Amino acid sequence: MSPETIDEYTDLNDRILARHRVSRRTALRAALTGGGLVYAQYRLAGAAFAAGGGTAGRAGLVVSGRHLSFVPGADGAPRRAMAVTAQLVSSTGSLPAGLRAVVEVGTAPGDYGATFPAGIHHLTGSDAITGGPVCSQFYVKAVMDRLTPGAVHHYRIRLSDGTVTGDAHFTAAPGPVAARSSAGYSAVAAPFTFTAFADVGTHTAPTDPRHSWYQQPAVVRRAGGAWPAAVFDNNSYLSTDPVAGADGADPWPAVTQVNLMRTQKPVFALLAGDICYANPSGQGLPADDSMAMSRTAPPGKNLFNPYVWDVFLNQIEPLAAYVPWMFTTGNHDMEPIHGDHGYGGHRTRLDLPGNGPHGCPSAYRFVYGNVGFLAVDANDLCAELQTNTGYSGGEQVRWVESVLREWRSGTTVDFIVAFFHQCAYATSDKHASDGGVRDALDPLFSKYRVDLAIQGHNHQLERTDPIRYGRRTRSAPDGSTIHPADDGVTYICAGSGGRPRYPFRPAPGPEAPAPPGVKPSGARTLPEGERYRGYRPKNPENNTADVDNSYIWSGATTVIGKSGQKAGVRVPEAIDWSQVRYDAYAFLAVDVVPAAPGETTTLTVRTLADALPGTNQPYTEIDRITLTRIAGRGMLTIAH
């Protein structure tokens, strides 16, 4: 029987490599000594290292791509700790024997009073396919603990050869502060802002030999050939793209998003899957780059270049070295070359908390202030693309319910925010809604009164009205105040992080059918249009919340797709919950104001669009909603 899942592909790959150990070692040696590849990656990392104020040591090493992450406890409660990971790159592709690393932490630049040991991890992997990639990357990882809550901490990474990064700093999660309520004084967390987006990608190919990582030519050189634009980068924007197209204001939306997030002074950032697109094909299949020049992979294979991660980590470092980033995984993050359901590389490159269900590395939870955050791996639930569907054996869904039950049985967590990749609710022409995700999460989110669900996968911004058990409960236009305890869950697709945008649905017809028995009329006979603050339709289009020609992926019937993988089928559905739609690049800025027990606490979601045409501003707010609760009254009585 042919392999069908990522774990089956990985197992077959390992068995083939075990029979050809000499060729595997030869391939790895070639990766370590391949002059063009190694040199280009070293130049890329060196530019970021220099920009961050780094000083080179004796061995010709550089440290780049620093990124922070929270280190929550098993129950999600914040610890007085922060994790940091960075990439370690040499000009030779190997490291000196006995090299050691530490992280120095202090109260000011140059005043580092604490030292924490850092591990050096060598991430390797190769695919047993002619033309498949070979991975050899080094990462420095450390946990800085015994931090002072709410205090600013400066840090730098130092290697034993004298290499040292420039100074960066972060603010440790604060402890409670005293605030007055109607019942007297009570402990209340301070207000804070976080940001969120998904489907980011990069604007530079992974082996660009030029010194400026943020620039990109049409074609960049690699060892033995060239990567055309739009193979391992984002640069396939249509000329008609209003932001990144020929007449647009921003040719590098993914880079811009990170820079704009900095203006919001977030305490952390969420990324809801499809992180860097090292696997641009996105199906979790064995890697084969033999046809990458034509931007395609052979049937049954995927393009994959692990060095795209180098570019991405350098791209986000200006924010991620100062603000924790919390990731979950999407379909483009399934990388069989590294095993562990395709997530083996993520364990090394990222700092996933690991407090979720066994065997699900990108499912976890953490608490900040009065908000509980739940990261879900939607690949496990997906009906559309089934390469990883069901790998947890239902354990992830059972864990999600146990966390929600716990949070709704106490008084510390007021709001619950979930983030995951494939959409439970969306109307894009490309992916729309996923029935596997909806069927698994919507009943639990409705039962336990989840407040906000942040999704990706569809490359656009879309917000729903509040939904409970699959039905819209009310209309919530821009500026609305929503009461999630009564109104239901708001779902936002924020797959607008920089990857080339998708269109919304065309007019109802053979390519976008309405469900049987539904006859569109009026505006619903037009193509699905945008719908956001200040938008003026340029063409006849449907700007209402009613869309008769959307669809949902069903796993009840499966087919074999073009990739040779099991996939679901599209089932037309008519919907009335699509409140806001923006077809370009944007991120979410979420402001949380905790309150004393018995008083009103708020969570305000602002949608900030990048370079909105005609505004002459770097970004524009195009939507805002405020979710409210009574602090300390998030408890529910759940019938079992």
Buried (B, 14 or more C-beta within 10 A) or exposed (E): EEBBBBBBBBBBBEEBBEEEEEEBEEBBBBBBEBEBBBBBBBBBBBBBBBBBEBEBBEBBBBBBBBBBBBBBBEEBEBBBBBBBBBBBBBBBBBBBEEBEBBBBBBBEBEEBEBBBEBEBBEBBBBBBBEBBBBBBBBBBBBBBBEBEEEEEBBBBBBBBBEBBBBBBBBBBBBEBEEBEBEEEEBEBBBBBBBBBBBBBBBBBBBBBBBEEBBEBEEEBBBBEEBBBBBBBBBBBBEEEBBBBBEEBBBBBBBBBBBBBBBEBEBBBBBBBBBBBBBBBBBBBBBBBBBEBEEBEBBEBBBBBBBBBBBBBBBBBBBBBBBBBBBBBBBBBBBBBBBBBBBBBBBBBBBBBBBBBBEBBBBBBBBBBBBBBBBBBBBBBBBBBBBBBBBBBEEBBBEBBBEBBBBBBBEEEBBBBBBBBBBBBBBBBBBBBBBBBBBBBBBBBBBBBBBBBBBBBBBBBBBBBBBBBEBEBBBEBEBEBEBBBBEBBBBBBBBBBBBBBBBBBBEBBEEEBBBEEEBEBEEBBBBBBBBBBBEBEEEEEBBBBBBBBBBBBBBBEEBEEBEBBBBBBBBBBBBBBBBBBBBBBBBBBBBBBBBBBBEBEBBBBBBBBBBBBEEEEEBBBBBBBBBBBBBBBEBEBEEEE
